Amino acid sequence: MSIQEKKAEFEKKRQEKIYESVKLTFHGVEGFDVYNCSIPFSWEGKEYIYGRVEKREEWARSWVRLFEKTGKDEYTVVREHMIYPLEDPYVSIVQGELTLGGTHVRKRSGEVDSFYGYFYRGKDIEDMVYFTTGPDFMKDIRLVELDNGKVGVFSRPRNKEIEEKYGSSAMIGFAVIDSLDDLTDEVILNAKPIEGIFEKGEWGGCNQAYLLTNGNIGIIGHQSFSQPCENVSEESASNDFTKPSTTSLDVYVNIAFEFNPETFEVTNRKVIGTRSCYPEGLSKRPSLVDCTFTSGITLREDGKADLYGGMSDVEEGRITIDYPFSCLIK
């Protein structure tokens, strides 16, 4: 079944699957949008989230800033904290260190020339150390600590060679390294592809990885496709800085699946959220009206999960869903 079919099937019953749907509020960055955030996380007794901060009328000119939780679904910028030249941040705790990753966009003569992942690490959130860079033109590189103490690395190559070989526009790859010191672009480029996730014309990636009690890895990710649509209107966007000439939508949905790092078997793959599950809002451009870029999940005391996602490249939302994996997060 294609992702379009899975999305349609999910949305028929979404009212039964979504228990709460809210927007996050961010204070201290008035005049800027905050979206495509990390998951909320606790560090030394405080709760934080990293957010992508960007003006509505601009693209590829964003920063990542740290926000502290100051109320239910409310966050306030930590003004004295480092401002990172990144997009779409993510965090994980690996071998006792907080790791922060995101996409750095490189420009030449004002035009985008390349992009790649930057990675920071440390035990002091006020003094994170930049330690490595991912391959050119690759987003969505994610890390997770494994049962044996080693580090799992998820890649996301997307190029013509991938499409010619596998049919899909992108793949998710996986590799294992002994420590963060071994994370290099060569390791990421040589990660073994995980087959059977995306079909022809689809792309996607891992957004957050969780070690499960059975040794498998629970993945919260995104799956995407382009959908022709003659009804795409400039009125669906809050600005016209791109003035798109296409009549298509870039559709992004939230997905979950479980991955066996020994056999590379993928199980329990499903859609867990779509843009319509989140509150209504504006879109940065018309082609993104049906886009939710996955952040990840956090666990709730009632056994359900809060799923976070960027909304149409303008805002960040939270929806409450059933816990998506077959066993617990370790």
C-alpha positions as CSV (number, residue, x, y, z in Angstrom):
1,M,0.0,0.0,0.0
2,S,1.4,3.4,-1.0
3,I,1.8,6.2,1.5
4,Q,-1.0,8.1,-0.2
5,E,-3.3,5.2,0.5
6,K,-2.1,4.8,4.1
7,K,-2.6,8.5,4.7
8,A,-6.1,8.4,3.4
9,E,-7.0,5.4,5.5
10,F,-5.5,7.0,8.6
11,E,-7.3,10.3,8.1
12,K,-10.7,8.5,7.8
13,K,-10.3,7.5,11.5
14,R,-8.1,10.3,12.8
15,Q,-10.7,11.6,15.2
16,E,-10.5,8.3,17.0
17,K,-6.7,8.4,17.2
18,I,-5.9,12.0,18.2
19,Y,-6.7,12.8,21.8
20,E,-5.3,16.3,22.0
21,S,-4.1,18.8,19.4
22,V,-2.4,22.1,20.3
23,K,0.1,24.7,19.1
24,L,3.3,25.5,21.0
25,T,3.8,29.1,22.0
26,F,7.3,30.6,22.0
27,H,8.2,33.8,23.8
28,G,11.1,36.2,23.3
29,V,11.5,35.9,19.5
30,E,8.7,38.2,18.3
31,G,8.7,38.7,14.5
32,F,10.1,35.2,13.9
33,D,8.4,31.8,13.4
34,V,9.6,28.8,15.5
35,Y,9.1,25.4,13.9
36,N,10.6,22.0,13.1
37,C,11.8,21.7,16.7
38,S,13.6,19.1,18.6
39,I,11.6,17.0,21.0
40,P,11.3,18.5,24.5
41,F,14.0,17.2,26.8
42,S,15.1,17.5,30.4
43,W,18.7,18.5,31.4
44,E,19.9,19.1,34.9
45,G,16.4,19.6,36.3
46,K,15.0,21.9,33.6
47,E,12.9,21.3,30.5
48,Y,14.0,22.6,27.2
49,I,13.3,22.5,23.5
50,Y,15.5,23.6,20.5
51,G,13.6,25.4,17.8
52,R,14.3,26.6,14.3
53,V,13.8,30.4,14.2
54,E,13.2,32.2,10.9
55,K,11.3,35.1,9.5
56,R,8.2,34.2,7.6
57,E,9.3,35.9,4.3
58,E,12.7,34.3,4.3
59,W,14.1,30.9,3.5
60,A,17.4,29.2,4.2
61,R,18.2,32.0,6.7
62,S,17.4,30.4,10.0
63,W,19.0,29.8,13.4
64,V,18.5,27.3,16.1
65,R,17.8,28.6,19.6
66,L,17.3,27.0,23.0
67,F,13.9,27.6,24.8
68,E,13.1,26.8,28.4
69,K,9.6,25.5,29.3
70,T,7.7,28.2,31.2
71,G,4.2,26.8,31.1
72,K,2.0,24.1,29.5
73,D,3.0,24.1,25.8
74,E,4.8,27.4,26.4
75,Y,8.5,28.1,26.0
76,T,10.7,31.1,26.5
77,V,14.0,31.8,24.7
78,V,17.2,31.4,26.7
79,R,18.7,34.7,25.7
80,E,22.3,34.1,26.8
81,H,22.5,30.7,25.1
82,M,24.5,30.0,22.0
83,I,22.7,30.7,18.7
84,Y,23.5,27.9,16.1
85,P,23.5,28.5,12.3
86,L,21.3,25.5,11.7
87,E,17.9,24.3,10.6
88,D,15.6,21.5,12.0
89,P,17.4,20.6,15.3
90,Y,17.3,17.3,17.1
91,V,18.7,16.1,20.4
92,S,19.7,12.7,21.8
93,I,21.6,11.5,24.9
94,V,24.5,9.3,23.8
95,Q,27.1,7.8,26.1
96,G,26.3,10.2,28.8
97,E,26.5,13.3,26.6
98,L,23.8,15.5,25.1
99,T,24.2,15.6,21.3
100,L,22.6,18.3,19.2
101,G,22.4,18.0,15.4
102,G,20.9,20.1,12.6
103,T,21.2,21.1,9.0
104,H,23.7,23.8,8.1
105,V,23.0,25.6,4.7
106,R,26.1,26.9,2.8
107,K,25.7,29.7,0.4
108,R,27.9,31.2,-2.3
109,S,27.1,34.6,-3.9
110,G,23.7,34.5,-2.1
111,E,22.6,31.2,-3.5
112,V,22.4,27.8,-1.7
113,D,25.5,25.9,-2.6
114,S,25.2,22.9,-0.3
115,F,23.9,21.7,3.0
116,Y,25.0,19.1,5.6
117,G,24.7,18.1,9.2
118,Y,26.6,19.8,12.0
119,F,26.9,18.0,15.3
120,Y,27.6,19.3,18.8
121,R,28.2,17.4,22.1
122,G,28.8,17.9,25.7
123,K,27.7,17.6,29.3
124,D,27.3,21.3,29.8
125,I,24.3,22.7,27.8
126,E,26.0,26.1,27.9
127,D,29.2,24.8,26.4
128,M,28.4,22.4,23.6
129,V,31.3,21.5,21.4
130,Y,31.1,21.2,17.6
131,F,32.7,17.9,16.7
132,T,31.9,16.7,13.2
133,T,30.1,17.4,9.9
134,G,27.9,15.0,7.8
135,P,28.1,14.5,4.0
136,D,27.1,17.1,1.5
137,F,23.4,17.2,0.6
138,M,22.3,15.0,3.4
139,K,19.7,15.8,6.1
140,D,18.1,13.7,8.8
141,I,21.2,12.0,10.3
142,R,20.2,10.6,13.7
143,L,22.0,8.9,16.6
144,V,20.9,6.4,19.2
145,E,22.8,4.5,22.0
146,L,22.5,0.7,21.6
147,D,22.2,-2.1,24.2
148,N,25.9,-2.8,24.0
149,G,26.9,0.8,24.5
150,K,27.8,1.4,20.9
151,V,26.2,4.1,18.8
152,G,23.6,3.5,16.0
153,V,23.8,6.0,13.1
154,F,20.9,6.6,10.7
155,S,21.6,8.2,7.4
156,R,19.3,9.6,4.7
157,P,20.9,9.6,1.2
158,R,18.7,11.2,-1.5
159,N,20.1,11.4,-5.0
160,K,19.6,10.1,-8.6
161,E,21.7,7.0,-7.9
162,I,19.4,6.0,-5.0
163,E,16.4,6.5,-7.2
164,E,17.8,4.5,-10.1
165,K,18.8,1.6,-7.7
166,Y,15.9,1.5,-5.3
167,G,13.1,3.4,-7.1
168,S,12.4,5.7,-4.1
169,S,13.8,9.2,-4.0
170,A,15.6,8.6,-0.7
171,M,16.6,5.7,1.6
172,I,17.3,5.4,5.3
173,G,20.7,3.8,6.1
174,F,22.1,2.3,9.3
175,A,25.6,1.9,10.7
176,V,27.2,1.2,14.1
177,I,30.2,3.0,15.6
178,D,32.0,2.5,18.9
179,S,31.8,6.1,20.1
180,L,30.9,9.6,19.0
181,D,34.6,10.1,18.2
182,D,34.0,7.7,15.2
183,L,31.2,9.7,13.6
184,T,32.5,10.8,10.2
185,D,31.0,11.6,6.8
186,E,32.5,8.4,5.5
187,V,30.7,6.2,8.1
188,I,27.4,8.0,7.3
189,L,27.9,7.6,3.5
190,N,28.6,3.9,3.8
191,A,25.6,3.1,6.1
192,K,23.8,0.1,4.8
193,P,20.4,1.0,3.3
194,I,17.2,-0.3,5.0
195,E,15.0,-1.6,2.2
196,G,11.3,-1.7,2.0
197,I,10.3,1.6,3.7
198,F,9.7,3.9,0.7
199,E,8.1,3.3,-2.7
200,K,8.7,4.9,-6.1
201,G,8.7,8.7,-5.8
202,E,8.6,8.7,-2.0
203,W,11.2,10.1,0.3
204,G,11.6,10.5,4.1
205,G,13.8,9.9,7.0
206,C,14.4,9.1,10.7
207,N,13.6,12.0,13.0
208,Q,14.1,10.4,16.4
209,A,15.3,7.0,17.4
210,Y,14.5,5.1,20.6
211,L,16.1,2.0,22.0
212,L,13.4,-0.5,22.9
213,T,13.5,-3.1,25.7
214,N,13.7,-6.0,23.1
215,G,16.9,-4.5,21.6
216,N,15.1,-3.2,18.5
217,I,15.0,0.5,17.7
218,G,11.8,2.4,17.5
219,I,11.8,5.1,14.8
220,I,9.6,8.2,14.6
221,G,10.1,9.6,11.2
222,H,8.5,11.3,8.2
223,Q,7.4,9.9,4.8
224,S,6.8,12.3,1.9
225,F,5.5,12.5,-1.6
226,S,4.5,15.1,-4.2
227,Q,0.9,15.3,-5.1
228,P,-0.4,17.2,-8.2
229,C,-3.1,19.6,-7.3
230,E,-4.8,22.1,-9.6
231,N,-6.3,23.9,-6.6
232,V,-3.1,25.0,-5.0
233,S,-3.7,28.7,-4.4
234,E,-1.5,31.6,-3.4
235,E,-4.2,32.4,-0.8
236,S,-3.2,29.2,1.1
237,A,0.2,30.9,1.9
238,S,0.9,33.7,4.2
239,N,3.4,35.3,1.8
240,D,4.5,35.1,-1.8
241,F,8.2,35.3,-1.6
242,T,8.7,32.1,-3.6
243,K,5.8,32.7,-6.1
244,P,5.7,29.0,-7.0
245,S,4.7,28.2,-10.6
246,T,4.1,24.5,-9.8
247,T,0.7,23.1,-9.0
248,S,1.7,20.4,-6.6
249,L,1.9,19.7,-2.9
250,D,4.8,18.4,-0.9
251,V,3.0,16.1,1.5
252,Y,4.8,15.1,4.7
253,V,3.3,12.7,7.2
254,N,4.4,11.4,10.6
255,I,5.3,7.7,10.7
256,A,6.6,5.1,13.1
257,F,8.2,1.7,12.7
258,E,10.5,-0.7,14.5
259,F,13.9,-1.7,13.2
260,N,16.0,-4.7,14.1
261,P,19.7,-3.6,13.9
262,E,20.9,-7.2,13.5
263,T,18.6,-8.4,10.7
264,F,17.5,-5.0,9.2
265,E,13.9,-6.2,9.4
266,V,11.3,-3.4,9.6
267,T,8.0,-4.1,11.4
268,N,5.0,-2.3,12.8
269,R,5.2,0.5,10.2
270,K,2.3,2.9,10.2
271,V,1.2,6.5,9.9
272,I,0.8,8.2,13.3
273,G,-0.1,11.8,12.3
274,T,-0.8,14.1,9.3
275,R,-1.1,17.8,9.0
276,S,-4.9,17.7,9.5
277,C,-4.3,16.2,13.0
278,Y,-2.7,19.4,14.1
279,P,-4.4,22.8,14.6
280,E,-5.1,24.9,11.6
281,G,-2.6,27.6,10.6
282,L,-0.7,29.4,7.9
283,S,1.8,28.0,5.5
284,K,5.2,29.4,4.5
285,R,4.4,28.6,0.9
286,P,1.4,27.0,-0.9
287,S,3.2,23.7,-1.6
288,L,3.5,23.1,2.2
289,V,-0.1,23.3,3.3
290,D,-0.2,19.5,3.9
291,C,3.2,19.2,5.5
292,T,4.1,18.2,9.1
293,F,7.8,17.7,9.6
294,T,8.2,15.2,12.5
295,S,10.1,16.1,15.6
296,G,9.5,12.9,17.7
297,I,7.5,11.6,20.7
298,T,7.7,12.0,24.5
299,L,6.0,9.6,26.9
300,R,3.0,10.5,29.1
301,E,2.0,9.2,32.5
302,D,-1.3,7.9,31.1
303,G,0.6,5.5,28.7
304,K,0.0,7.5,25.6
305,A,2.5,9.6,23.7
306,D,2.8,13.3,22.8
307,L,3.9,13.6,19.1
308,Y,5.6,16.9,18.1
309,G,5.8,18.2,14.6
310,G,6.4,21.3,12.6
311,M,3.3,22.7,10.8
312,S,3.8,23.9,7.2
313,D,7.1,25.5,8.0
314,V,5.5,28.2,10.3
315,E,4.7,26.7,13.7
316,E,5.2,23.7,16.0
317,G,2.4,21.5,17.2
318,R,1.7,18.7,19.6
319,I,-0.8,15.9,19.3
320,T,-1.5,13.1,21.8
321,I,-1.6,9.6,20.2
322,D,-1.5,6.0,21.3
323,Y,1.9,4.7,22.1
324,P,3.2,3.6,18.7
325,F,5.6,0.7,19.5
326,S,5.0,-2.9,20.4
327,C,7.3,-2.7,23.5
328,L,8.6,-0.1,25.9
329,I,11.4,2.4,25.4
330,K,14.3,1.4,27.4
